[in-house]
């Protein structure tokens, strides 16, 4: 059950519903997770700076169980995600940052319990 938060200074018009669906599909494939388990939030039009510049940029936080816990895995994920974002949004790779966070099933509440018990 991955959780993806995207923050960007790009306008909302850059994120039509079909792009969100393609992004979700790309993320699911990159992480090896089913699409119906993906959780994606995109916040646009934010005042942001990366590397001291307010040029168009994007910060992604990605949390998941079992797939974001090693440098090797995150390197593979990063390559696939960067390829999609640079192509679809026209951002250069130095204007994108991805933060990977490993999760344990006990850290996700669902249906009045935690994922450990579901």
N, CA, C and O atoms as CSV, one atom per row, in Angstrom:
chain,resi,resn,atom,element,x,y,z
A,1,UNK,N,N,0.832,-1.179,0.000
A,1,UNK,CA,C,0.000,0.000,0.000
A,1,UNK,C,C,0.882,1.251,0.000
A,1,UNK,O,O,1.057,1.877,1.045
A,2,UNK,N,N,1.438,1.621,-1.149
A,2,UNK,CA,C,2.298,2.805,-1.229
A,2,UNK,C,C,1.516,4.120,-1.059
A,2,UNK,O,O,0.358,4.245,-1.455
A,3,UNK,N,N,2.205,5.075,-0.458
A,3,UNK,CA,C,1.679,6.425,-0.284
A,3,UNK,C,C,2.642,7.367,-0.990
A,3,UNK,O,O,3.828,7.413,-0.664
A,4,UNK,N,N,2.124,8.122,-1.964
A,4,UNK,CA,C,2.954,9.029,-2.746
A,4,UNK,C,C,2.390,10.428,-2.629
A,4,UNK,O,O,1.222,10.671,-2.934
A,5,UNK,N,N,3.232,11.345,-2.185
A,5,UNK,CA,C,2.868,12.760,-2.132
A,5,UNK,C,C,3.793,13.514,-3.069
A,5,UNK,O,O,5.016,13.403,-2.988
A,6,UNK,N,N,3.180,14.283,-3.960
A,6,UNK,CA,C,3.930,15.091,-4.912
A,6,UNK,C,C,3.640,16.556,-4.605
A,6,UNK,O,O,2.485,16.974,-4.527
A,7,UNK,N,N,4.698,17.313,-4.436
A,7,UNK,CA,C,4.583,18.755,-4.249
A,7,UNK,C,C,5.361,19.420,-5.368
A,7,UNK,O,O,6.495,19.044,-5.666
A,8,UNK,N,N,4.735,20.414,-5.983
A,8,UNK,CA,C,5.376,21.052,-7.129
A,8,UNK,C,C,4.923,22.501,-7.259
A,8,UNK,O,O,3.857,22.885,-6.777
A,9,UNK,N,N,5.753,23.289,-7.918
A,9,UNK,CA,C,5.362,24.651,-8.249
A,9,UNK,C,C,4.769,24.723,-9.658
A,9,UNK,O,O,4.428,25.803,-10.139
A,10,UNK,N,N,4.650,23.572,-10.312
A,10,UNK,CA,C,3.991,23.527,-11.614
A,10,UNK,C,C,2.496,23.794,-11.437
A,10,UNK,O,O,1.939,23.518,-10.374
A,11,UNK,N,N,1.844,24.331,-12.474
A,11,UNK,CA,C,0.412,24.613,-12.365
A,11,UNK,C,C,-0.431,23.334,-12.418
A,11,UNK,O,O,-0.004,22.313,-12.957
A,12,UNK,N,N,-1.606,23.411,-11.861
A,12,UNK,CA,C,-2.542,22.279,-11.845
A,12,UNK,C,C,-2.825,21.773,-13.254
A,12,UNK,O,O,-3.056,20.579,-13.448
A,13,UNK,N,N,-2.809,22.662,-14.233
A,13,UNK,CA,C,-3.097,22.273,-15.621
A,13,UNK,C,C,-2.104,21.235,-16.159
A,13,UNK,O,O,-2.405,20.550,-17.137
A,14,UNK,N,N,-0.937,21.110,-15.542
A,14,UNK,CA,C,0.059,20.118,-15.964
A,14,UNK,C,C,-0.289,18.709,-15.489
A,14,UNK,O,O,0.364,17.740,-15.876
A,15,UNK,N,N,-1.335,18.596,-14.637
A,15,UNK,CA,C,-1.685,17.317,-14.032
A,15,UNK,C,C,-3.140,16.936,-14.304
A,15,UNK,O,O,-3.919,16.773,-13.365
A,16,UNK,N,N,-3.517,16.791,-15.583
A,16,UNK,CA,C,-4.879,16.335,-15.875
A,16,UNK,C,C,-5.069,14.901,-15.365
A,16,UNK,O,O,-4.098,14.204,-15.071
A,17,UNK,N,N,-6.315,14.479,-15.266
A,17,UNK,CA,C,-6.611,13.168,-14.691
A,17,UNK,C,C,-5.891,12.030,-15.416
A,17,UNK,O,O,-5.443,11.079,-14.775
A,18,UNK,N,N,-5.772,12.116,-16.746
A,18,UNK,CA,C,-5.095,11.028,-17.469
A,18,UNK,C,C,-3.619,10.943,-17.096
A,18,UNK,O,O,-3.060,9.847,-17.064
A,19,UNK,N,N,-2.974,12.078,-16.812
A,19,UNK,CA,C,-1.586,12.047,-16.379
A,19,UNK,C,C,-1.487,11.417,-14.994
A,19,UNK,O,O,-0.561,10.649,-14.729
A,20,UNK,N,N,-2.429,11.734,-14.110
A,20,UNK,CA,C,-2.419,11.131,-12.776
A,20,UNK,C,C,-2.570,9.617,-12.870
A,20,UNK,O,O,-1.912,8.880,-12.136
A,21,UNK,N,N,-3.426,9.157,-13.761
A,21,UNK,CA,C,-3.611,7.718,-13.941
A,21,UNK,C,C,-2.335,7.067,-14.479
A,21,UNK,O,O,-1.950,5.991,-14.022
A,22,UNK,N,N,-1.681,7.709,-15.443
A,22,UNK,CA,C,-0.436,7.171,-15.985
A,22,UNK,C,C,0.679,7.178,-14.940
A,22,UNK,O,O,1.486,6.250,-14.871
A,23,UNK,N,N,0.712,8.236,-14.129
A,23,UNK,CA,C,1.694,8.309,-13.053
A,23,UNK,C,C,1.460,7.170,-12.059
A,23,UNK,O,O,2.409,6.513,-11.631
A,24,UNK,N,N,0.211,6.940,-11.696
A,24,UNK,CA,C,-0.130,5.862,-10.776
A,24,UNK,C,C,0.276,4.502,-11.360
A,24,UNK,O,O,0.832,3.658,-10.657
A,25,UNK,N,N,-0.002,4.305,-12.632
A,25,UNK,CA,C,0.375,3.056,-13.310
A,25,UNK,C,C,1.892,2.880,-13.315
A,25,UNK,O,O,2.392,1.788,-13.045
A,26,UNK,N,N,2.618,3.938,-13.616
A,26,UNK,CA,C,4.080,3.895,-13.641
A,26,UNK,C,C,4.646,3.588,-12.264
A,26,UNK,O,O,5.553,2.767,-12.126
A,27,UNK,N,N,4.108,4.250,-11.245
A,27,UNK,CA,C,4.584,4.020,-9.877
A,27,UNK,C,C,4.293,2.598,-9.427
A,27,UNK,O,O,5.147,1.958,-8.813
A,28,UNK,N,N,3.102,2.093,-9.722
A,28,UNK,CA,C,2.741,0.727,-9.348
A,28,UNK,C,C,3.691,-0.268,-10.004
A,28,UNK,O,O,4.172,-1.195,-9.352
A,29,UNK,N,N,3.962,-0.077,-11.293
A,29,UNK,CA,C,4.869,-0.973,-12.012
A,29,UNK,C,C,6.288,-0.884,-11.448
A,29,UNK,O,O,6.949,-1.906,-11.262
A,30,UNK,N,N,6.752,0.327,-11.179
A,30,UNK,CA,C,8.105,0.517,-10.653
A,30,UNK,C,C,8.274,-0.161,-9.297
A,30,UNK,O,O,9.332,-0.718,-9.002
A,31,UNK,N,N,7.233,-0.113,-8.481
A,31,UNK,CA,C,7.303,-0.664,-7.130
A,31,UNK,C,C,6.869,-2.124,-7.051
A,31,UNK,O,O,7.052,-2.776,-6.022
A,32,UNK,N,N,6.293,-2.636,-8.138
A,32,UNK,CA,C,5.792,-4.001,-8.129
A,32,UNK,C,C,4.566,-4.170,-7.250
A,32,UNK,O,O,4.376,-5.217,-6.631
A,33,UNK,N,N,3.740,-3.145,-7.196
A,33,UNK,CA,C,2.529,-3.154,-6.372
A,33,UNK,C,C,1.303,-3.048,-7.275
A,33,UNK,O,O,1.394,-2.466,-8.356
A,34,UNK,N,N,0.150,-3.599,-6.859
A,34,UNK,CA,C,-1.065,-3.460,-7.666
A,34,UNK,C,C,-1.560,-2.011,-7.670
A,34,UNK,O,O,-1.455,-1.303,-6.669
A,35,UNK,N,N,-2.092,-1.593,-8.799
A,35,UNK,CA,C,-2.577,-0.212,-8.923
A,35,UNK,C,C,-3.673,0.114,-7.916
A,35,UNK,O,O,-3.764,1.247,-7.445
A,36,UNK,N,N,-4.506,-0.872,-7.582
A,36,UNK,CA,C,-5.609,-0.582,-6.675
A,36,UNK,C,C,-5.157,-0.407,-5.224
A,36,UNK,O,O,-5.986,-0.171,-4.345
A,37,UNK,N,N,-3.860,-0.521,-4.966
A,37,UNK,CA,C,-3.320,-0.283,-3.627
A,37,UNK,C,C,-2.589,1.056,-3.535
A,37,UNK,O,O,-2.124,1.443,-2.463
A,38,UNK,N,N,-2.492,1.761,-4.663
A,38,UNK,CA,C,-1.738,3.012,-4.703
A,38,UNK,C,C,-2.550,4.160,-4.116
A,38,UNK,O,O,-3.766,4.230,-4.294
A,39,UNK,N,N,-1.866,5.056,-3.416
A,39,UNK,CA,C,-2.465,6.259,-2.839
A,39,UNK,C,C,-1.608,7.442,-3.271
A,39,UNK,O,O,-0.433,7.524,-2.915
A,40,UNK,N,N,-2.193,8.352,-4.033
A,40,UNK,CA,C,-1.433,9.444,-4.643
A,40,UNK,C,C,-2.108,10.779,-4.354
A,40,UNK,O,O,-3.314,10.936,-4.548
A,41,UNK,N,N,-1.311,11.737,-3.888
A,41,UNK,CA,C,-1.773,13.112,-3.681
A,41,UNK,C,C,-0.807,14.024,-4.424
A,41,UNK,O,O,0.409,13.897,-4.280
A,42,UNK,N,N,-1.348,14.943,-5.218
A,42,UNK,CA,C,-0.523,15.910,-5.935
A,42,UNK,C,C,-0.946,17.313,-5.518
A,42,UNK,O,O,-2.112,17.684,-5.651
A,43,UNK,N,N,-0.001,18.082,-5.017
A,43,UNK,CA,C,-0.223,19.474,-4.621
A,43,UNK,C,C,0.540,20.354,-5.600
A,43,UNK,O,O,1.763,20.268,-5.708
A,44,UNK,N,N,-0.194,21.199,-6.309
A,44,UNK,CA,C,0.401,22.035,-7.345
A,44,UNK,C,C,0.439,23.508,-6.920
A,44,UNK,O,O,-0.079,23.882,-5.868
A,45,UNK,N,N,1.058,24.316,-7.755
A,45,UNK,CA,C,1.083,25.772,-7.591
A,45,UNK,C,C,1.675,26.216,-6.254
A,45,UNK,O,O,1.266,27.240,-5.706
A,46,UNK,N,N,2.622,25.463,-5.734
A,46,UNK,CA,C,3.217,25.791,-4.435
A,46,UNK,C,C,4.431,26.700,-4.601
A,46,UNK,O,O,5.165,26.584,-5.582
A,47,UNK,N,N,4.642,27.605,-3.646
A,47,UNK,CA,C,5.902,28.352,-3.656
A,47,UNK,C,C,7.009,27.383,-3.217
A,47,UNK,O,O,6.988,26.886,-2.091
A,48,UNK,N,N,7.955,27.121,-4.090
A,48,UNK,CA,C,8.987,26.118,-3.817
A,48,UNK,C,C,10.335,26.540,-4.363
A,48,UNK,O,O,10.439,27.318,-5.311
A,49,UNK,N,N,11.367,25.996,-3.728
A,49,UNK,CA,C,12.729,26.138,-4.232
A,49,UNK,C,C,13.438,24.806,-4.063
A,49,UNK,O,O,13.291,24.143,-3.036
A,50,UNK,N,N,14.193,24.424,-5.052
A,50,UNK,CA,C,15.102,23.292,-4.969
A,50,UNK,C,C,16.460,23.804,-5.429
A,50,UNK,O,O,16.574,24.445,-6.474
A,51,UNK,N,N,17.473,23.516,-4.647
A,51,UNK,CA,C,18.845,23.957,-4.941
A,51,UNK,C,C,18.924,25.472,-5.113
A,51,UNK,O,O,19.667,25.970,-5.959
A,52,UNK,N,N,18.155,26.197,-4.310
A,52,UNK,CA,C,18.216,27.648,-4.327
A,52,UNK,C,C,17.520,28.324,-5.489
A,52,UNK,O,O,17.670,29.530,-5.683
A,53,UNK,N,N,16.753,27.560,-6.272
A,53,UNK,CA,C,16.074,28.121,-7.440
A,53,UNK,C,C,14.582,27.821,-7.377
A,53,UNK,O,O,14.169,26.733,-6.977
A,54,UNK,N,N,13.787,28.798,-7.777
A,54,UNK,CA,C,12.332,28.600,-7.846
A,54,UNK,C,C,11.887,28.212,-9.254
A,54,UNK,O,O,10.695,28.266,-9.557
A,55,UNK,N,N,12.822,27.821,-10.116
A,55,UNK,CA,C,12.448,27.297,-11.434
A,55,UNK,C,C,11.560,26.079,-11.231
A,55,UNK,O,O,11.574,25.483,-10.154
A,56,UNK,N,N,10.783,25.696,-12.251
A,56,UNK,CA,C,9.877,24.554,-12.095
A,56,UNK,C,C,10.588,23.346,-11.481
A,56,UNK,O,O,11.675,22.953,-11.903
A,57,UNK,N,N,9.924,22.770,-10.459
A,57,UNK,CA,C,10.527,21.670,-9.727
A,57,UNK,C,C,9.449,20.775,-9.117
A,57,UNK,O,O,8.266,21.116,-9.107
A,58,UNK,N,N,9.886,19.624,-8.612
A,58,UNK,CA,C,8.961,18.650,-8.043
A,58,UNK,C,C,9.658,17.879,-6.936
A,58,UNK,O,O,10.802,17.450,-7.087
A,59,UNK,N,N,8.960,17.709,-5.828
A,59,UNK,CA,C,9.439,16.926,-4.699
A,59,UNK,C,C,8.438,15.805,-4.452
A,59,UNK,O,O,7.260,16.064,-4.206
A,60,UNK,N,N,8.904,14.560,-4.516
A,60,UNK,CA,C,8.039,13.400,-4.294
A,60,UNK,C,C,8.479,12.691,-3.023
A,60,UNK,O,O,9.664,12.421,-2.827
A,61,UNK,N,N,7.518,12.393,-2.167
A,61,UNK,CA,C,7.751,11.550,-0.997
A,61,UNK,C,C,7.036,10.233,-1.253
A,61,UNK,O,O,5.842,10.213,-1.552
A,62,UNK,N,N,7.769,9.138,-1.135
A,62,UNK,CA,C,7.232,7.823,-1.458
A,62,UNK,C,C,7.463,6.889,-0.278
A,62,UNK,O,O,8.603,6.606,0.091
A,63,UNK,N,N,6.365,6.411,0.311
A,63,UNK,CA,C,6.422,5.494,1.446
A,63,UNK,C,C,5.744,4.197,1.050
A,63,UNK,O,O,4.679,4.212,0.433
A,64,UNK,N,N,6.361,3.064,1.403
A,64,UNK,CA,C,5.776,1.775,1.051
A,64,UNK,C,C,6.341,0.680,1.944
A,64,UNK,O,O,7.396,0.831,2.559
A,65,UNK,N,N,5.608,-0.423,1.994
A,65,UNK,CA,C,6.023,-1.589,2.766
A,65,UNK,C,C,6.884,-2.496,1.881
A,65,UNK,O,O,6.456,-2.919,0.808
A,66,UNK,N,N,8.096,-2.785,2.343
A,66,UNK,CA,C,8.914,-3.815,1.726
A,66,UNK,C,C,9.610,-3.504,0.423
A,66,UNK,O,O,10.324,-4.360,-0.100
A,67,UNK,N,N,9.434,-2.310,-0.125
A,67,UNK,CA,C,10.054,-2.034,-1.426
A,67,UNK,C,C,10.911,-0.768,-1.445
A,67,UNK,O,O,11.485,-0.425,-2.479
A,68,UNK,N,N,11.001,-0.080,-0.319
A,68,UNK,CA,C,11.790,1.150,-0.271
A,68,UNK,C,C,12.830,1.080,0.844
A,68,UNK,O,O,13.190,2.099,1.434
A,69,UNK,N,N,13.308,-0.128,1.128
A,69,UNK,CA,C,14.160,-0.324,2.295
A,69,UNK,C,C,15.643,-0.532,1.981
A,69,UNK,O,O,16.439,-0.756,2.893
A,70,UNK,N,N,16.024,-0.459,0.693
A,70,UNK,CA,C,17.454,-0.585,0.370
A,70,UNK,C,C,17.837,0.412,-0.718
A,70,UNK,O,O,16.998,0.855,-1.503
A,71,UNK,N,N,19.105,0.749,-0.746
A,71,UNK,CA,C,19.615,1.668,-1.772
A,71,UNK,C,C,19.448,1.071,-3.162
A,71,UNK,O,O,19.135,1.787,-4.114
A,72,UNK,N,N,19.655,-0.228,-3.283
A,72,UNK,CA,C,19.538,-0.883,-4.586
A,72,UNK,C,C,18.115,-0.783,-5.133
A,72,UNK,O,O,17.914,-0.442,-6.299
A,73,UNK,N,N,17.138,-1.080,-4.289
A,73,UNK,CA,C,15.733,-0.987,-4.716
A,73,UNK,C,C,15.388,0.446,-5.091
A,73,UNK,O,O,14.773,0.690,-6.129
A,74,UNK,N,N,15.785,1.395,-4.246
A,74,UNK,CA,C,15.424,2.793,-4.490
A,74,UNK,C,C,16.111,3.352,-5.736
A,74,UNK,O,O,15.561,4.223,-6.410
A,75,UNK,N,N,17.302,2.858,-6.040
A,75,UNK,CA,C,17.986,3.275,-7.275
A,75,UNK,C,C,17.177,2.840,-8.495
A,75,UNK,O,O,17.013,3.609,-9.442
A,76,UNK,N,N,16.668,1.597,-8.472
A,76,UNK,CA,C,15.831,1.107,-9.570
A,76,UNK,C,C,14.533,1.898,-9.676
A,76,UNK,O,O,14.134,2.302,-10.768
A,77,UNK,N,N,13.880,2.117,-8.543
A,77,UNK,CA,C,12.634,2.890,-8.547
A,77,UNK,C,C,12.880,4.295,-9.093
A,77,UNK,O,O,12.126,4.800,-9.926
A,78,UNK,N,N,13.942,4.904,-8.608
A,78,UNK,CA,C,14.268,6.274,-8.989
A,78,UNK,C,C,14.435,6.407,-10.500
A,78,UNK,O,O,13.909,7.343,-11.102
A,79,UNK,N,N,15.156,5.486,-11.109
A,79,UNK,CA,C,15.390,5.548,-12.556
A,79,UNK,C,C,14.069,5.519,-13.324
A,79,UNK,O,O,13.881,6.296,-14.259
A,80,UNK,N,N,13.164,4.637,-12.939
A,80,UNK,CA,C,11.875,4.513,-13.635
A,80,UNK,C,C,10.990,5.734,-13.415
A,80,UNK,O,O,10.323,6.203,-14.338
A,81,UNK,N,N,10.989,6.239,-12.201
A,81,UNK,CA,C,10.146,7.399,-11.879
A,81,UNK,C,C,10.686,8.654,-12.553
A,81,UNK,O,O,9.919,9.441,-13.107
A,82,UNK,N,N,12.009,8.843,-12.509
A,82,UNK,CA,C,12.609,10.006,-13.167
A,82,UNK,C,C,12.329,9.988,-14.663
A,82,UNK,O,O,12.042,11.031,-15.252
A,83,UNK,N,N,12.408,8.820,-15.280
A,83,UNK,CA,C,12.148,8.726,-16.715
A,83,UNK,C,C,10.739,9.233,-17.031
A,83,UNK,O,O,10.553,9.992,-17.982
A,84,UNK,N,N,9.761,8.821,-16.248
A,84,UNK,CA,C,8.384,9.258,-16.472
A,84,UNK,C,C,8.251,10.765,-16.242
A,84,UNK,O,O,7.708,11.475,-17.089
A,85,UNK,N,N,8.740,11.253,-15.111
A,85,UNK,CA,C,8.545,12.665,-14.758
A,85,UNK,C,C,9.250,13.613,-15.723
A,85,UNK,O,O,8.689,14.645,-16.090
A,86,UNK,N,N,10.467,13.281,-16.138
A,86,UNK,CA,C,11.176,14.176,-17.059
A,86,UNK,C,C,10.471,14.210,-18.412
A,86,UNK,O,O,10.355,15.270,-19.027
A,87,UNK,N,N,10.001,13.057,-18.875
A,87,UNK,CA,C,9.328,12.990,-20.173
A,87,UNK,C,C,7.966,13.686,-20.131
A,87,UNK,O,O,7.659,14.509,-20.993
A,88,UNK,N,N,7.160,13.357,-19.134
A,88,UNK,CA,C,5.780,13.846,-19.088
A,88,UNK,C,C,5.653,15.299,-18.651
A,88,UNK,O,O,4.746,16.002,-19.097
A,89,UNK,N,N,6.549,15.756,-17.788
A,89,UNK,CA,C,6.425,17.113,-17.247
A,89,UNK,C,C,7.462,18.078,-17.804
A,89,UNK,O,O,7.388,19.282,-17.554
A,90,UNK,N,N,8.424,17.563,-18.554
A,90,UNK,CA,C,9.421,18.436,-19.144
A,90,UNK,C,C,10.405,19.019,-18.141
A,90,UNK,O,O,11.033,20.043,-18.409
A,91,UNK,N,N,10.540,18.377,-16.995
A,91,UNK,CA,C,11.501,18.833,-15.990
A,91,UNK,C,C,12.843,18.152,-16.224
A,91,UNK,O,O,12.894,16.991,-16.631
A,92,UNK,N,N,13.918,18.870,-15.969
A,92,UNK,CA,C,15.230,18.227,-16.029
A,92,UNK,C,C,15.431,17.452,-14.727
A,92,UNK,O,O,14.803,17.749,-13.711
A,93,UNK,N,N,16.309,16.466,-14.773
A,93,UNK,CA,C,16.451,15.599,-13.609
A,93,UNK,C,C,17.028,16.303,-12.380
A,93,UNK,O,O,16.918,15.789,-11.267
A,94,UNK,N,N,17.643,17.477,-12.571
A,94,UNK,CA,C,18.148,18.211,-11.413
A,94,UNK,C,C,17.068,19.057,-10.735
A,94,UNK,O,O,17.346,19.745,-9.753
A,95,UNK,N,N,15.833,19.007,-11.256
A,95,UNK,CA,C,14.714,19.759,-10.671
A,95,UNK,C,C,13.702,18.828,-10.004
A,95,UNK,O,O,12.593,19.243,-9.668
A,96,UNK,N,N,14.094,17.576,-9.816
A,96,UNK,CA,C,13.236,16.570,-9.204
A,96,UNK,C,C,13.986,15.924,-8.049
A,96,UNK,O,O,15.158,15.570,-8.177
A,97,UNK,N,N,13.305,15.774,-6.927
A,97,UNK,CA,C,13.849,15.033,-5.794
A,97,UNK,C,C,12.812,14.012,-5.345
A,97,UNK,O,O,11.615,14.299,-5.327
A,98,UNK,N,N,13.278,12.820,-4.983
A,98,UNK,CA,C,12.391,11.782,-4.461
A,98,UNK,C,C,12.919,11.352,-3.100
A,98,UNK,O,O,14.093,11.009,-2.956
A,99,UNK,N,N,12.051,11.374,-2.116
A,99,UNK,CA,C,12.389,10.909,-0.776
A,99,UNK,C,C,11.715,9.558,-0.565
A,99,UNK,O,O,10.494,9.449,-0.676
A,100,UNK,N,N,12.496,8.538,-0.263
A,100,UNK,CA,C,11.968,7.191,-0.053
A,100,UNK,C,C,11.888,6.899,1.443
A,100,UNK,O,O,12.840,7.136,2.187
A,101,UNK,N,N,10.738,6.382,1.871
A,101,UNK,CA,C,10.526,6.039,3.272
A,101,UNK,C,C,10.003,4.610,3.382
A,101,UNK,O,O,8.950,4.303,2.823
A,102,UNK,N,N,10.708,3.732,4.086
A,102,UNK,CA,C,10.184,2.387,4.301
A,102,UNK,C,C,9.104,2.421,5.387
A,102,UNK,O,O,9.209,3.164,6.362
A,103,UNK,N,N,8.076,1.609,5.199
A,103,UNK,CA,C,7.003,1.490,6.180
A,103,UNK,C,C,6.904,0.055,6.663
A,103,UNK,O,O,7.258,-0.881,5.946
A,104,UNK,N,N,6.426,-0.105,7.871
A,104,UNK,CA,C,6.091,-1.410,8.428
A,104,UNK,C,C,4.571,-1.517,8.468
A,104,UNK,O,O,3.899,-0.497,8.618
A,105,UNK,N,N,4.007,-2.717,8.338
A,105,UNK,CA,C,2.551,-2.874,8.375
A,105,UNK,C,C,1.912,-2.275,9.625
A,105,UNK,O,O,0.764,-1.832,9.582
A,106,UNK,N,N,2.636,-2.258,10.726
A,106,UNK,CA,C,2.091,-1.699,11.971
A,106,UNK,C,C,1.970,-0.182,11.938
A,106,UNK,O,O,1.371,0.403,12.841
A,107,UNK,N,N,2.519,0.461,10.927
A,107,UNK,CA,C,2.493,1.920,10.831
A,107,UNK,C,C,1.335,2.445,9.983
A,107,UNK,O,O,1.199,3.655,9.808
A,108,UNK,N,N,0.499,1.543,9.453
A,108,UNK,CA,C,-0.596,1.968,8.582
A,108,UNK,C,C,-1.919,1.520,9.188
A,108,UNK,O,O,-2.186,0.325,9.314
A,109,UNK,N,N,-2.742,2.495,9.562
A,109,UNK,CA,C,-4.066,2.200,10.090
A,109,UNK,C,C,-5.081,2.048,8.974
A,109,UNK,O,O,-5.111,2.851,8.041
A,110,UNK,N,N,-5.919,1.014,9.068
A,110,UNK,CA,C,-6.947,0.781,8.077
A,110,UNK,C,C,-8.063,-0.050,8.712
A,110,UNK,O,O,-7.792,-1.009,9.436
A,111,UNK,N,N,-9.302,0.316,8.442
A,111,UNK,CA,C,-10.474,-0.418,8.917
A,111,UNK,C,C,-10.471,-0.618,10.415
A,111,UNK,O,O,-10.860,-1.682,10.898
A,112,UNK,N,N,-10.038,0.390,11.162
A,112,UNK,CA,C,-10.059,0.342,12.611
A,112,UNK,C,C,-8.961,-0.491,13.242
A,112,UNK,O,O,-9.013,-0.773,14.439
A,113,UNK,N,N,-7.973,-0.889,12.463
A,113,UNK,CA,C,-6.846,-1.663,12.978
A,113,UNK,C,C,-5.600,-1.215,12.227
A,113,UNK,O,O,-5.581,-0.109,11.686
A,114,UNK,N,N,-4.582,-2.022,12.178
A,114,UNK,CA,C,-3.398,-1.734,11.385
A,114,UNK,C,C,-3.176,-2.871,10.396
A,114,UNK,O,O,-3.694,-3.973,10.572
A,115,UNK,N,N,-2.407,-2.590,9.364
A,115,UNK,CA,C,-2.205,-3.564,8.291
A,115,UNK,C,C,-1.626,-4.895,8.791
A,115,UNK,O,O,-1.821,-5.929,8.152
A,116,UNK,N,N,-0.930,-4.879,9.903
A,116,UNK,CA,C,-0.382,-6.131,10.457
A,116,UNK,C,C,-1.462,-7.174,10.697
A,116,UNK,O,O,-1.202,-8.374,10.616
A,117,UNK,N,N,-2.675,-6.716,10.991
A,117,UNK,CA,C,-3.764,-7.622,11.348
A,117,UNK,C,C,-4.764,-7.842,10.210
A,117,UNK,O,O,-5.775,-8.521,10.395
A,118,UNK,N,N,-4.489,-7.279,9.057
A,118,UNK,CA,C,-5.418,-7.465,7.930
A,118,UNK,C,C,-4.861,-8.475,6.938
A,118,UNK,O,O,-5.499,-8.762,5.925
